[in-house]
Amino acid sequence: MDTSTFHQLLKRQINRHLTEECMQHVPFQNFIKSVNESYLSFDRDKELFEHSASLNEKEYGEINNKLKEEIAQRKLSVEKLIEAIYSLEIKEGLESKALDSNNLLSLVDFLQVQIENRKQMEAELRQAKEAAERATQAKSEFLSMMSHEIRTPLNAIVGLTYLMQQEEVPPVIAENLKILKFSTDNLYVLINDILDFSKIEAGKIELEQNPFDLKQLISNIKKANQIKAEENGNKIKLMIDDDVPDILIGDALRLGQVISNLVSNAVKFTKKGSVTVELSLQKKVDQTAFLDISVTDTGIGIAPEKQSLIFDKFTQANSATTRQFGGTGLGLVITKLLLQLHDSDISIESELGKGSKFYFTLALPIGTSLLKTTTIEDPTEVINDQTLKGVRIFLVEDYAVNIKIATKFFQKWQVEVDIAENGQIAVDKFEKDKYDIILMDIQMPIMDGYTATQKIREVDTDIPIVALTASASLGNQDQAFAVGINDYVTKPFNPKELFLKIARYTGRN
């Protein structure tokens, strides 16, 4: 019997205990084979068990290491959470206490308290925000009311001054009228500055995008400041680059306000010197022109340590400046804010006693056609030999002095006028008579101009209605247009502007 394939242990046992004769018996051989299979099976099972044990031990080690890492990560997270909790602002009256990283319930409790505190703080912040918004609204309403109350009598002063300047008067009275006009102009600028600042601060100014001629605009601003410059012994010089496009797209009114503020300031603070306005093309990129604009004067100048202050509201470089030159200190603030709306900013170079240079860069789209010429109108420009004869005007106005002033203008223009002292009278009269145009005040007793317009529009949707009012806020204008008013003229009104609007809406040339 061949035992070479037998298990090593079994072979040793056979060699030790069995004889060759025994190994010749077939039944015994079968028995030995069975025993051999048992030995081999046992070895295989042992090998499998050891392999399995080795795998289990490795897996256990991996799991154990993973658990240790997770525990370490958890501990680190809890420690960072505790650091974050300690970094929170603890509400006054709440005692801080040591937190145990092993006691998650204490963390949860503390966080819950902090969350409640945060909610309370957010509620307080919301209340503070609402209070600030109410204060801003109250300020806007106050400014609007004060503007209305100041503009109403100012309209009479401006109107009478204009009318008297058209008459032949002795030189002494003419000089007094000139001083009176200068004072009313300053007061008018003051009111407009305060309202403009309030509008910009409240974010209620949106820039228009219309084609205009910037070179012509600057030329008009020079003309508007020429008389004041001559009074101070100054010369205004223009240096305009020929490469500047003839037509640009932007808000001509607001850009004119920026440049006019700088030029009028330069003229005001310069005596027997010069003011130079320079416009040059920096570059063109596609259809956008980058323009450099500067206003340089030889005036009083500004000390370096004071230069940042002049852009603060109601602030001038020197307290004596206000007494000597006047002004609110809002002009440069408004200029800076308007330039920020154009994604620009104003810069200054100045030396005390030697003058100042204000400059900025604008990026404006290049236009192709001009809708209308942009001009700076003189509020007292005379309308010579022009009448509106045949026009029938319905003036709705409650302030007696303003009625008299308006009537004097209407007499000069040879128009027929009917008067209503409030909105209710206007509605009653309108139902009984016919008019070519209505000039509607806004704030009136018994019935305001908004309500009166609504009632008139119920019976006539075609008659032109132009607001002639001292209410100058954007909210007033929006509401006026919403109720059916066609146009808006603010008091003190520009006689030429009012004349042209009446002519336009009544079809007169």
C-alpha positions as CSV (number, residue, x, y, z in Angstrom):
1,M,0.0,0.0,0.0
2,D,1.4,3.4,-1.0
3,T,1.5,5.8,2.0
4,S,3.4,8.7,0.3
5,T,0.3,10.8,0.1
6,F,-0.8,10.1,3.6
7,H,-0.7,12.7,6.3
8,Q,2.7,13.1,7.9
9,L,1.5,12.3,11.4
10,L,-0.4,9.2,10.2
11,K,2.7,7.9,8.3
12,R,4.7,8.2,11.5
13,Q,2.1,6.2,13.4
14,I,1.9,3.5,10.7
15,N,5.7,3.1,10.6
16,R,5.9,2.9,14.3
17,H,3.0,0.6,15.1
18,L,2.0,-1.4,12.0
19,T,3.6,-4.2,10.1
20,E,3.6,-4.8,6.4
21,E,1.3,-7.7,6.8
22,C,-1.4,-5.6,8.4
23,M,-1.1,-3.2,5.6
24,Q,-1.9,-5.9,3.0
25,H,-5.4,-6.4,4.3
26,V,-8.0,-4.6,2.1
27,P,-10.5,-3.8,4.9
28,F,-7.7,-2.4,6.9
29,Q,-6.4,-0.3,4.0
30,N,-9.8,1.2,3.7
31,F,-9.8,2.1,7.4
32,I,-6.4,3.6,7.1
33,K,-7.6,5.7,4.1
34,S,-10.5,7.0,6.2
35,V,-8.3,7.9,9.0
36,N,-6.0,9.7,6.6
37,E,-9.0,11.7,5.2
38,S,-9.8,12.6,8.8
39,Y,-6.3,13.9,9.4
40,L,-6.3,15.9,6.2
41,S,-9.8,17.3,6.9
42,F,-8.7,18.4,10.4
43,D,-5.7,20.2,8.9
44,R,-7.8,22.0,6.3
45,D,-10.3,23.0,9.0
46,K,-7.5,24.2,11.2
47,E,-6.0,26.2,8.4
48,L,-9.4,27.8,7.5
49,F,-10.0,28.6,11.2
50,E,-6.6,30.3,11.6
51,H,-7.2,32.3,8.4
52,S,-10.6,33.3,9.6
53,A,-9.3,34.3,13.0
54,S,-6.5,36.3,11.3
55,L,-9.1,38.2,9.2
56,N,-11.4,38.8,12.1
57,E,-8.5,40.2,14.1
58,K,-7.6,42.6,11.3
59,E,-11.1,43.7,10.8
60,Y,-11.5,44.2,14.5
61,G,-8.3,46.3,14.5
62,E,-9.6,48.5,11.7
63,I,-13.0,49.0,13.3
64,N,-11.4,49.8,16.6
65,N,-9.1,52.4,15.0
66,K,-12.0,53.9,13.2
67,L,-14.0,54.1,16.4
68,K,-11.0,55.8,18.1
69,E,-10.8,58.3,15.2
70,E,-14.5,59.0,15.4
71,I,-14.3,59.5,19.2
72,A,-11.3,61.8,18.8
73,Q,-13.2,63.8,16.1
74,R,-16.3,64.0,18.2
75,K,-14.2,65.2,21.1
76,L,-12.5,67.9,18.9
77,S,-15.9,68.9,17.5
78,V,-17.3,69.3,21.0
79,E,-14.3,71.3,22.1
80,K,-14.7,73.6,19.1
81,L,-18.4,73.9,19.8
82,I,-17.6,74.9,23.4
83,E,-15.1,77.5,22.1
84,A,-17.8,78.8,19.7
85,I,-20.3,79.0,22.6
86,Y,-17.8,80.9,24.8
87,S,-17.2,83.3,21.9
88,L,-20.9,84.2,21.7
89,E,-22.0,87.4,23.3
90,I,-23.6,86.4,26.6
91,K,-26.6,88.6,27.3
92,E,-26.3,90.8,30.3
93,G,-27.7,89.1,33.4
94,L,-26.9,85.6,32.1
95,E,-24.0,84.1,34.0
96,S,-21.4,82.3,32.1
97,K,-20.6,78.8,33.4
98,A,-18.0,76.1,32.6
99,L,-19.1,73.6,30.0
100,D,-18.3,69.9,30.2
101,S,-17.4,68.4,26.8
102,N,-18.5,65.0,28.1
103,N,-22.0,66.3,29.0
104,L,-23.8,67.0,25.7
105,L,-27.0,67.8,27.5
106,S,-25.4,70.8,29.2
107,L,-24.3,72.0,25.8
108,V,-27.8,71.6,24.4
109,D,-29.3,73.5,27.3
110,F,-26.8,76.3,27.0
111,L,-27.2,76.6,23.3
112,Q,-31.0,76.7,23.7
113,V,-30.6,79.7,26.0
114,Q,-28.2,81.4,23.6
115,I,-30.7,80.8,20.7
116,E,-33.4,82.4,22.7
117,N,-31.2,85.3,23.5
118,R,-30.3,85.7,19.8
119,K,-34.0,85.6,18.8
120,Q,-34.6,88.4,21.4
121,M,-31.7,90.4,20.0
122,E,-33.0,90.0,16.4
123,A,-36.4,91.2,17.6
124,E,-34.8,94.2,19.2
125,L,-32.8,94.9,16.0
126,R,-36.0,94.7,13.9
127,Q,-37.7,97.1,16.2
128,A,-34.7,99.5,16.0
129,K,-34.7,99.2,12.2
130,E,-38.4,99.9,12.1
131,A,-37.9,102.9,14.4
132,A,-35.1,104.2,12.2
133,E,-37.3,103.8,9.1
134,R,-40.1,105.7,10.8
135,A,-37.6,108.4,11.8
136,T,-36.4,108.6,8.2
137,Q,-40.0,108.8,6.9
138,A,-40.7,111.5,9.5
139,K,-37.7,113.4,8.4
140,S,-38.7,113.1,4.7
141,E,-42.2,114.3,5.6
142,F,-40.8,117.2,7.6
143,L,-38.5,118.2,4.8
144,S,-41.4,118.0,2.3
145,M,-43.6,120.0,4.5
146,M,-41.0,122.7,5.3
147,S,-40.1,122.9,1.6
148,H,-43.8,123.4,0.7
149,E,-44.2,126.1,3.5
150,I,-41.1,127.9,2.4
151,R,-41.7,127.7,-1.4
152,T,-45.2,129.1,-1.1
153,P,-44.3,132.6,0.1
154,L,-41.0,132.4,-1.8
155,N,-43.0,132.0,-5.0
156,A,-44.6,135.3,-4.4
157,I,-41.3,137.0,-3.6
158,V,-39.6,135.6,-6.8
159,G,-42.6,136.4,-8.9
160,L,-43.0,140.0,-7.7
161,T,-39.2,140.6,-8.1
162,Y,-39.4,139.3,-11.6
163,L,-42.3,141.5,-12.6
164,M,-40.8,144.6,-11.0
165,Q,-37.5,144.0,-12.8
166,Q,-39.5,144.2,-16.1
167,E,-40.8,147.6,-15.2
168,E,-39.0,151.0,-15.5
169,V,-37.9,151.8,-12.0
170,P,-35.4,154.3,-10.5
171,P,-31.8,153.1,-10.3
172,V,-31.9,152.8,-6.5
173,I,-35.0,150.5,-6.6
174,A,-33.4,148.5,-9.5
175,E,-30.3,147.9,-7.2
176,N,-32.6,146.9,-4.4
177,L,-34.4,144.5,-6.7
178,K,-31.1,143.0,-7.8
179,I,-30.1,142.4,-4.1
180,L,-33.6,140.9,-3.5
181,K,-33.2,138.6,-6.5
182,F,-29.8,137.5,-5.3
183,S,-31.2,136.7,-1.8
184,T,-34.2,134.7,-3.2
185,D,-31.9,132.8,-5.5
186,N,-29.7,131.8,-2.6
187,L,-32.7,130.7,-0.6
188,Y,-34.0,128.7,-3.6
189,V,-30.7,127.0,-3.9
190,L,-30.6,126.2,-0.2
191,I,-34.1,124.6,-0.4
192,N,-33.2,122.5,-3.4
193,D,-29.9,121.4,-1.8
194,I,-31.6,120.1,1.3
195,L,-34.3,118.3,-0.8
196,D,-31.7,116.8,-3.2
197,F,-29.6,115.5,-0.3
198,S,-32.7,114.0,1.3
199,K,-33.7,112.3,-2.0
200,I,-30.2,110.9,-2.6
201,E,-29.8,109.8,1.0
202,A,-33.1,107.9,0.8
203,G,-32.1,106.3,-2.5
204,K,-35.0,107.9,-4.4
205,I,-33.0,109.3,-7.3
206,E,-32.8,107.2,-10.5
207,L,-30.5,108.3,-13.3
208,E,-32.1,108.9,-16.7
209,Q,-30.4,107.6,-19.9
210,N,-31.1,110.1,-22.6
211,P,-28.8,111.5,-25.4
212,F,-27.3,114.9,-24.7
213,D,-24.5,117.2,-25.7
214,L,-22.0,117.5,-22.8
215,K,-20.0,120.2,-24.5
216,Q,-23.0,122.3,-24.9
217,L,-24.1,121.6,-21.4
218,I,-20.8,122.8,-20.0
219,S,-20.9,125.9,-22.2
220,N,-24.4,126.7,-20.8
221,I,-23.1,126.3,-17.3
222,K,-20.4,128.8,-18.0
223,K,-22.9,131.3,-19.3
224,A,-25.1,130.8,-16.2
225,N,-22.2,131.6,-13.9
226,Q,-20.7,134.4,-16.0
227,I,-22.4,137.3,-14.3
228,K,-21.4,136.2,-10.8
229,A,-17.9,135.6,-12.0
230,E,-17.6,139.1,-13.4
231,E,-18.9,140.5,-10.1
232,N,-16.0,138.8,-8.4
233,G,-13.5,140.0,-11.1
234,N,-13.1,136.4,-12.4
235,K,-12.7,134.9,-15.8
236,I,-14.2,131.5,-16.7
237,K,-12.2,129.5,-19.2
238,L,-13.3,126.5,-21.1
239,M,-10.9,123.9,-22.4
240,I,-12.8,121.2,-24.4
241,D,-11.2,118.4,-26.2
242,D,-12.4,118.2,-29.9
243,D,-12.3,114.4,-29.6
244,V,-15.1,114.3,-27.0
245,P,-18.1,112.8,-28.8
246,D,-20.9,115.2,-29.7
247,I,-23.6,113.0,-28.3
248,L,-23.5,111.0,-25.1
249,I,-26.1,109.0,-23.2
250,G,-26.8,109.9,-19.5
251,D,-28.6,112.1,-17.1
252,A,-27.9,115.6,-18.3
253,L,-29.8,117.2,-15.4
254,R,-27.7,115.4,-12.7
255,L,-24.4,115.8,-14.5
256,G,-25.2,119.5,-15.0
257,Q,-25.9,119.7,-11.3
258,V,-22.5,118.2,-10.5
259,I,-20.5,120.5,-12.9
260,S,-22.6,123.5,-11.9
261,N,-22.0,122.9,-8.2
262,L,-18.2,122.8,-8.8
263,V,-18.2,125.9,-11.1
264,S,-20.4,128.0,-8.8
265,N,-18.2,127.0,-5.8
266,A,-15.1,127.9,-7.7
267,V,-16.6,131.3,-8.7
268,K,-17.8,131.9,-5.1
269,F,-14.4,131.3,-3.5
270,T,-12.3,133.1,-6.1
271,K,-11.8,136.9,-6.2
272,K,-10.0,138.6,-9.2
273,G,-8.8,135.3,-10.5
274,S,-9.7,132.6,-12.9
275,V,-11.9,129.4,-13.1
276,T,-10.9,126.8,-15.7
277,V,-13.3,124.0,-16.7
278,E,-11.6,121.3,-18.7
279,L,-13.2,118.4,-20.6
280,S,-11.0,115.8,-22.3
281,L,-11.4,112.3,-23.7
282,Q,-9.3,109.8,-21.9
283,K,-10.1,106.8,-24.1
284,K,-12.8,105.0,-26.0
285,V,-13.7,101.4,-25.3
286,D,-16.3,99.9,-27.8
287,Q,-19.2,102.4,-27.6
288,T,-18.2,103.9,-24.2
289,A,-16.3,107.2,-23.8
290,F,-14.1,107.7,-20.7
291,L,-14.0,111.4,-19.9
292,D,-11.9,113.5,-17.6
293,I,-13.6,116.6,-16.2
294,S,-11.9,119.1,-13.9
295,V,-12.7,122.6,-12.4
296,T,-9.7,124.5,-11.3
297,D,-9.7,127.9,-9.6
298,T,-7.2,130.4,-8.2
299,G,-9.2,131.0,-5.0
300,I,-8.7,130.7,-1.3
301,G,-7.7,127.0,-1.4
302,I,-8.2,124.3,1.3
303,A,-5.7,123.2,3.8
304,P,-4.7,119.5,3.5
305,E,-6.1,118.5,6.9
306,K,-9.4,120.1,6.0
307,Q,-9.9,118.5,2.5
308,S,-11.6,115.4,3.7
309,L,-14.1,117.4,5.8
310,I,-15.6,119.3,2.9
311,F,-17.4,116.2,1.7
312,D,-19.2,115.8,5.0
313,K,-22.8,117.1,5.2
314,F,-23.3,120.6,6.6
315,T,-19.6,121.0,6.9
316,Q,-17.2,123.6,5.4
317,A,-13.4,123.7,5.7
318,N,-13.6,126.7,8.0
319,S,-16.4,128.0,10.1
320,A,-15.6,131.5,8.9
321,T,-16.3,130.4,5.4
322,T,-20.0,130.1,6.1
323,R,-20.1,133.6,7.5
324,Q,-18.1,135.1,4.7
325,F,-19.4,133.2,1.7
326,G,-22.7,131.6,2.9
327,G,-24.0,128.2,1.9
328,T,-25.1,125.0,3.6
329,G,-22.0,122.9,3.0
330,L,-24.2,120.5,1.0
331,G,-23.1,121.3,-2.5
332,L,-20.0,119.1,-2.5
333,V,-21.8,116.3,-0.6
334,I,-24.5,116.2,-3.2
335,T,-21.8,116.3,-5.9
336,K,-20.0,113.3,-4.4
337,L,-23.2,111.3,-4.0
338,L,-24.3,112.0,-7.5
339,L,-21.0,110.9,-8.9
340,Q,-21.2,107.7,-6.8
341,L,-24.5,107.0,-8.6
342,H,-22.4,107.3,-11.8
343,D,-19.8,104.8,-10.5
344,S,-17.4,107.6,-10.1
345,D,-15.8,109.7,-7.4
346,I,-14.5,113.2,-6.9
347,S,-10.9,114.0,-6.2
348,I,-9.2,117.2,-5.0
349,E,-5.9,118.9,-5.2
350,S,-5.6,122.1,-3.3
351,E,-3.2,124.4,-1.5
352,L,-4.3,127.0,1.0
353,G,-4.3,130.5,-0.6
354,K,-3.4,129.2,-4.0
355,G,-6.6,127.6,-5.3
356,S,-8.2,124.2,-5.8
357,K,-8.7,121.6,-8.5
358,F,-11.7,119.2,-8.4
359,Y,-11.7,116.4,-10.9
360,F,-13.4,113.1,-11.8
361,T,-13.8,110.6,-14.6
362,L,-17.0,109.5,-16.2
363,A,-17.8,106.5,-18.4
364,L,-20.7,107.3,-20.7
365,P,-22.2,105.5,-23.7
366,I,-21.8,107.2,-27.0
367,G,-25.1,108.3,-28.6
368,T,-26.1,108.7,-32.3
369,S,-28.9,111.2,-32.3
370,L,-30.0,114.1,-30.0
371,L,-33.6,114.3,-28.8
372,K,-33.4,117.9,-27.7
373,T,-30.8,120.5,-26.8
374,T,-29.8,120.5,-23.1
375,T,-29.8,124.0,-21.7
376,I,-29.5,125.7,-18.3
377,E,-32.4,128.1,-18.2
378,D,-32.3,131.5,-16.4
379,P,-35.3,131.5,-14.0
380,T,-35.9,135.2,-14.7
381,E,-35.4,135.0,-18.5
382,V,-37.9,137.4,-20.2
383,I,-40.4,136.1,-22.7
384,N,-40.5,139.0,-25.1
385,D,-43.5,139.9,-27.2
386,Q,-45.1,136.5,-26.8
387,T,-48.7,136.0,-25.7
388,L,-51.2,133.2,-25.2
389,K,-54.2,135.3,-26.2
390,G,-57.4,133.2,-26.5
391,V,-56.3,130.6,-23.9
392,R,-58.7,130.1,-21.0
393,I,-56.9,129.0,-17.8
394,F,-58.5,127.5,-14.7
395,L,-56.2,128.3,-11.7
396,V,-56.8,126.2,-8.6
397,E,-54.9,127.9,-5.8
398,D,-55.6,128.7,-2.1
399,Y,-52.8,131.2,-1.4
400,A,-54.1,134.7,-2.1
401,V,-50.7,136.2,-2.8
402,N,-49.8,133.5,-5.3
403,I,-53.1,134.0,-7.0
404,K,-52.2,137.7,-7.5
405,I,-48.7,136.9,-8.8
406,A,-50.0,134.3,-11.2
407,T,-52.8,136.7,-12.4
408,K,-50.2,139.4,-13.2
409,F,-48.3,136.9,-15.4
410,F,-51.5,135.8,-17.1
411,Q,-52.4,139.5,-17.8
412,K,-49.0,140.0,-19.5
413,W,-49.6,136.9,-21.6
414,Q,-53.2,138.1,-22.4
415,V,-54.9,134.9,-21.2
416,E,-58.3,134.6,-19.6
417,V,-58.2,133.1,-16.1
418,D,-60.8,131.7,-13.7
419,I,-59.9,131.1,-10.0
420,A,-60.9,128.3,-7.5
421,E,-59.7,128.6,-4.0
422,N,-59.7,124.9,-3.2
423,G,-60.4,121.5,-4.9
424,Q,-64.1,121.4,-4.0
425,I,-64.8,124.7,-5.7
426,A,-62.7,123.6,-8.7
427,V,-64.8,120.5,-9.2
428,D,-68.1,122.5,-8.9
429,K,-66.9,125.1,-11.3
430,F,-65.5,122.7,-13.8
431,E,-68.9,121.0,-14.2
432,K,-70.4,124.3,-15.2
433,D,-67.8,125.8,-17.4
434,K,-65.2,125.0,-20.1
435,Y,-61.4,125.7,-19.9
436,D,-58.4,125.0,-22.1
437,I,-56.0,124.0,-19.3
438,I,-56.1,123.6,-15.5
439,L,-53.2,124.7,-13.2
440,M,-53.7,122.7,-10.1
441,D,-52.2,123.3,-6.6
442,I,-51.7,120.1,-4.6
443,Q,-52.1,121.0,-0.9
444,M,-55.3,122.9,-0.3
445,P,-58.0,123.0,2.4
446,I,-61.3,121.2,2.1
447,M,-60.2,119.1,-0.9
448,D,-56.6,118.7,-2.1
449,G,-55.4,118.7,-5.7
450,Y,-55.1,114.9,-6.0
451,T,-58.8,114.3,-5.1
452,A,-60.0,117.2,-7.3
453,T,-58.0,115.8,-10.2
454,Q,-59.6,112.3,-9.7
455,K,-63.1,113.8,-9.7
456,I,-62.4,115.9,-12.8
457,R,-60.9,112.9,-14.6
458,E,-64.2,111.1,-14.0
459,V,-66.0,113.5,-16.3
460,D,-63.1,114.7,-18.6
461,T,-60.1,112.6,-19.4
462,D,-58.7,114.9,-22.1
463,I,-58.3,118.4,-20.5
464,P,-54.6,119.1,-19.7
465,I,-54.0,119.4,-15.9
466,V,-50.6,120.8,-14.8
467,A,-49.6,120.7,-11.2
468,L,-48.4,124.2,-10.1
469,T,-47.3,123.5,-6.5
470,A,-44.8,124.0,-3.8
471,S,-44.8,120.3,-3.1
472,A,-41.5,119.2,-4.7
473,S,-40.8,115.7,-3.4
474,L,-40.7,112.7,-5.8
475,G,-43.5,111.1,-3.9
476,N,-45.7,114.1,-4.6
477,Q,-44.9,113.9,-8.3
478,D,-45.5,110.2,-8.5
479,Q,-48.9,110.5,-6.8
480,A,-49.8,113.5,-9.1
481,F,-49.1,111.5,-12.2
482,A,-50.9,108.5,-10.8
483,V,-54.2,110.4,-10.4
484,G,-54.1,111.8,-14.0
485,I,-52.0,115.1,-13.8
486,N,-50.2,115.6,-17.1
487,D,-47.2,117.7,-16.0
488,Y,-45.6,119.2,-12.9
489,V,-44.2,122.8,-12.3
490,T,-42.6,123.5,-8.9
491,K,-42.9,126.8,-7.1
492,P,-41.2,129.2,-7.3
493,F,-42.0,128.7,-11.0
494,N,-39.9,129.7,-13.9
495,P,-42.1,132.0,-15.9
496,K,-40.7,130.8,-19.3
497,E,-41.2,127.2,-18.3
498,L,-44.8,127.8,-17.3
499,F,-45.5,129.8,-20.4
500,L,-44.1,127.1,-22.7
501,K,-46.0,124.3,-20.9
502,I,-49.3,126.2,-21.2
503,A,-48.5,126.9,-24.9
504,R,-47.6,123.2,-25.5
505,Y,-50.7,121.7,-23.8
506,T,-53.1,124.3,-25.4
507,G,-51.7,123.9,-28.9
508,R,-50.2,127.4,-29.2
509,N,-46.9,128.0,-31.0
